[in-house]
Amino acid sequence: MNKINYNVALISFYQVKKSYNGAAEVSLSLFKSISCLNKKLFEIKNPKFFFKNQKLINFINSYFLKPFKIGNQFFLLKKFFKNKKKKMVIVEGASWIGYSFFFLKLLKIIEKNVIIIYHAHNIEYEIRKIKSNRLIILLSKYFEKKVYEEADFATVVSKIDQKKIFKLYKKKPTIFFNGVSKCRLKIKKVRNINYKYIIFSGNYFYYPNQIAIEKLTKVVIKKISKKFKNIKLIITGSELPEKIFYNNKDIIFMEKVNKMKLNYLIKKSICTILPLIKSPGTKLKVIEALLLGKIIIGSKQAFEGIDCLSLKPPFIYKNLTEIIYYLNILLKKTTYYNIKANETKKYYQEKYLMENIWNKFCIEKSII
């Protein structure tokens, strides 16, 4: 890992440590991958008194706590950079783009001679078009344009997003893949798993995951159970409505699984099944499974923006019926396909290990 001659602050407007979502995993992996003079993670932690209710967390954070805490982060950042010459700030773009915009503007006023990197996880404008009102959509587009114009380096997660940003804002950002640090791929055994299973990892409150879970629980597992009697579906995440798995022996929900244990569950599964709809950004759960050398059965949308080898696995299905077809193939030749998946992980590690992504970025941008 190349060491850079900078003091680095990574700014996140959401909780990174002890969190259970893809954005936090990307941010934590990036932070762990940076080798520099001195570094610090600035995160907005979720208050414990409402920690169990994700919707309440999002509402209170967005409208009450974040604006105040973002201001507070400037004082902490100023203290961190005191008497330091070479300064770099990485703003994590997995919260509303308005926070990044105002933070960036204030940063340029308060801190001089600092390199600012906007690390996008997706295209904010696309997200807001799905779930926000017209005013928020228009503001998001304006703020995102300004962020891409004013940051020293602004990134996207794929070639597809790079083309979209250029079309929207006439800016050509740097491709900085979503990735996972090698230290986040360690495995710890989970006891009492004495059954075969497929797995889906993702928080239910995120709409694309909700759609995927509904397909898995209402269609896929029912079809699988008719043909393969002893196969379970494991769902992991921070919360899941009890009605989905209550009194259903074929569905097992594991809440807030430790990262190393989650890696074990993925590694020991028959495969990861990802019936995902089209949504912004590349899918970290796909990248994690590829890095672990695990078989994936997924929709075309699940692999969007990811440079996959044209091999099977992974298996890209056209309709839900094909999932049963591919499972049938896997169960007949499990060892063969596990070996093939494990052989290809070197290709994906070269491309999607965060240490490699960060080093490549530093070399390209002459950040030394």
Phi, psi and omega in degrees: 000125181284134179266132180259152185270054182222156166264124191243129173247125176256119186256123180231128180268032177202167181285131181256305179285144180055041176243169187226054177212164185296322181298315179296322180295318178296314182296316180294320178298318178297313181301317181290337183274348184275121174252118187207183179300314185197141180216155179211139176263124175253113181232154175261110185276149178281128176302137186292333188290344174232029187296335185279341184255102187294321180295321178293320176304309183298318183292309183293318179299312186294319189259342185235310190275316187300313180304321179288316184289329177297318175299318180296328181296333179295320178294320179292321179294319178300319179294319181297321183273000183301129178065017178253142185264306184270110189236139177222135177239126175252116180263118181281122187264048177248016170243179180305135185299336178300322178297316179297319181297308182293323177297316181297318180296315179293322181299320180292334178279316188277318184249122177264156176054051178235136175277130181246123176247124173264111183262095182283142173260340181193185175263113186301318181303321179294321179296314183293332177295334182281320194226009185240166178281170188298322180298312180297323179298313181293318178297319181298319179295318179296311182297319181296319177301315181294320180297316180292335178280324192260338176292146177297319175223127176237140190240168170221167187265353183201167175297325179298312179293327178299316179294322180294316179296320179296320179294322182284315193235002180058034175237139178255097182283169177277138175281123179227097186302149164296143182202178182229136176291146181299333179288345179266007180253008179292155186238139173230129188297139173258125184276162174064029172259092185245035181216159176277145184205156166256162187222145171227127180244123179167145182285132185294330184291343175278121192305312178302324176293322179301315178297317179297316180296321177296320176296317181294317186276331183265337184238300191296308185295330177292319178291320179297317183297329179289325183264322181237102192293330190252016181266133179255162170248118175261129175243129176243156180161187183272336177197153179205129179306131185299331182298337181289322185243354182295129179060026176238104185292345182271349181244124180239121178259127177243114187270134174048060181285134174308142187304315182293326177287325176296318177301320178297315181298319178295313184297323185268359180286165170298314177188167169267130178248125187232085177276065188271146174272170177295129179206159185297148173082170174271156188266115183296325181297330174290313181298317180300314180296320178296319180293330179277357181071039185249150179288139177234135165247118185213164175287165176301322181294332180297328185260006183299130179086356181256130181277091182271143169294143182278062181232165172237117007283167357289158179255125178254114184269155178264330178211168185296332178297327180293337177300316179295320179299313180291324177297320178300317177296315182297318183291333178282326184228053185301310183298317181301312183285331174294321178295317180298316180296320181292327179292327184277350185295335177298320178298315183287328177293322176299325186268324192239004168290131186297327178301318179290321180296313181295315180298318179298317179299314181297320179293314182298323184263007179055043176265103184227000000 
